[in-house]
Amino acid sequence: MSRRMPGGLGTNVPHRGIVAALLLGGLLNASAANAKDVVIHAGKLIDGMSATPRQQVSILIRDDRITAVQNGFVTPAGAEVIDLSTKTVLPGFIDCHDHIASTGSRKPLNRFVLTEGDATINAAINARKQIETGFTTVRDLGSSEVTAPAIMRAIAAGQLVGPRFWTALQALGPTGGHSDRQNGLAPTVSIAGRDGALIDGPEDARQKVRAHRRNGATVIKIMPSGGVGSIGDDPNHMVMTDAEMVAAIETAHELGLKVAAHAHGKKAIDHAILAGVDSIEHGTYADAESYALMKKHGTFLVPTLLVADAIYQNAIKSPETLPPTVAEKAIAVTPTMIGNAGRAYKAGVKIAFGTDQSASSDRNKAEEFALLVKAGLTPMDAIFTSTRNAAELIGTPQDIGSVQAGRYADIVAVDGDPLADITVLQRVDFVMKGGEVLKTGGKMAR
């Protein structure tokens, strides 16, 4: 089929539709030719969804996504084979309560000597260590508006090796609450940037949430109770009003952001749930009534047992290295936190994995799995907290948290059987993120 060109030219040219079809066909063929096909031969697969592991399966990957999971070891023509036939393969781990810029140190002077530059360096180191330990996704619940977005952009651009990344920027709470870095200081001392973490009143809450979203936050964290690692405040006290919580949560939800609530005391926990929060972080003094509310409203509990144990050990062995009042609070709170996780699990509350630890602390983040098992979770359910449950909490189960068709090829492998010995998850041998092998043979690939 042809037509004459405008202006009386006699040149015959193909119809536009045919030209478009030919061009599209050529582009598709070129795209197919350039696509990278990989197949992983997995000896045992814990896919993050099923409670029953699969034996000897093939995970087919094109570029950054999984295209199929097939029984047996198959090798499609032209596919690169990654042999994990002697290993247990799992989805990349997800930490829903991370602090990307932290060193894990709680020395009181850190508030005065660490700069934004130090925080950014810490974050870059932590990003790489997250991958080394098998965490391909993290939800950062406390970093500055300078550091966290810069690290997120650098990871997305391939300039840094690091996980998929959600950030709350600075956690939001009231004057004198857990997010107020001026706690314990003389009134004449002030800290630059402090006001960005403070909300006093519902209108202030709305404005700060909007500003966080503008500045790059992809999740919001509020502090309705006192905390353990801060000076002087009481974890049992509810320090935000209902109106402040509702304003922050409603504003965040209207902007498409989920909200995490740091809450230890029962009153703060229950009121945050009723205000519509998506997850309770810590949840120390929750009770049967709290669990019933969580189940009714679909609220997740993120128990953060590793940070509790880390501060507890510090408080027992060297309390003088902690800020004033922190050691006493840690000794009182920690045993209750571990018991609470087990009680919530038995009550049917949805549990998501969170360490409240940076990757550069002196504890392996995957120790959280063993602490969850110690609290009463089965090994498989402990794994689910960091796979399907964590993906649901973050809000992208269609992309992460499981090994199945359509998901990102975020995959880890270990020697041994984590269902028999959960501690093998502390020794990740292989890590792939988005189809790219970042660790193999126990060593980082780049």
Secondary structure as UniProt FT lines:
FT   STRAND          2..4
FT   HELIX           6..8
FT   STRAND          12..14
FT   HELIX           16..34
FT   STRAND          37..45
FT   STRAND          54..62
FT   TURN            63..64
FT   STRAND          65..71
FT   TURN            77..78
FT   STRAND          80..91
FT   STRAND          93..98
FT   TURN            100..101
FT   TURN            108..109
FT   HELIX           110..113
FT   HELIX           116..132
FT   TURN            133..134
FT   STRAND          135..140
FT   TURN            145..146
FT   HELIX           147..156
FT   TURN            157..158
FT   STRAND          164..167
FT   STRAND          172..173
FT   TURN            175..176
FT   TURN            178..179
FT   TURN            181..184
FT   TURN            187..188
FT   TURN            192..193
FT   HELIX           194..197
FT   HELIX           202..214
FT   TURN            215..216
FT   STRAND          220..222
FT   TURN            235..236
FT   HELIX           242..254
FT   TURN            255..256
FT   STRAND          259..263
FT   HELIX           266..275
FT   STRAND          279..282
FT   TURN            284..285
FT   HELIX           288..297
FT   STRAND          300..302
FT   HELIX           305..317
FT   HELIX           319..321
FT   TURN            324..325
FT   HELIX           326..346
FT   TURN            347..348
FT   TURN            359..360
FT   TURN            365..366
FT   HELIX           367..375
FT   HELIX           379..385
FT   TURN            386..387
FT   HELIX           388..394
FT   TURN            397..399
FT   TURN            405..406
FT   STRAND          411..414
FT   TURN            418..420
FT   HELIX           422..426
FT   STRAND          428..433
FT   TURN            434..435
FT   STRAND          436..440
FT   TURN            441..442
FT   STRAND          443..444
//
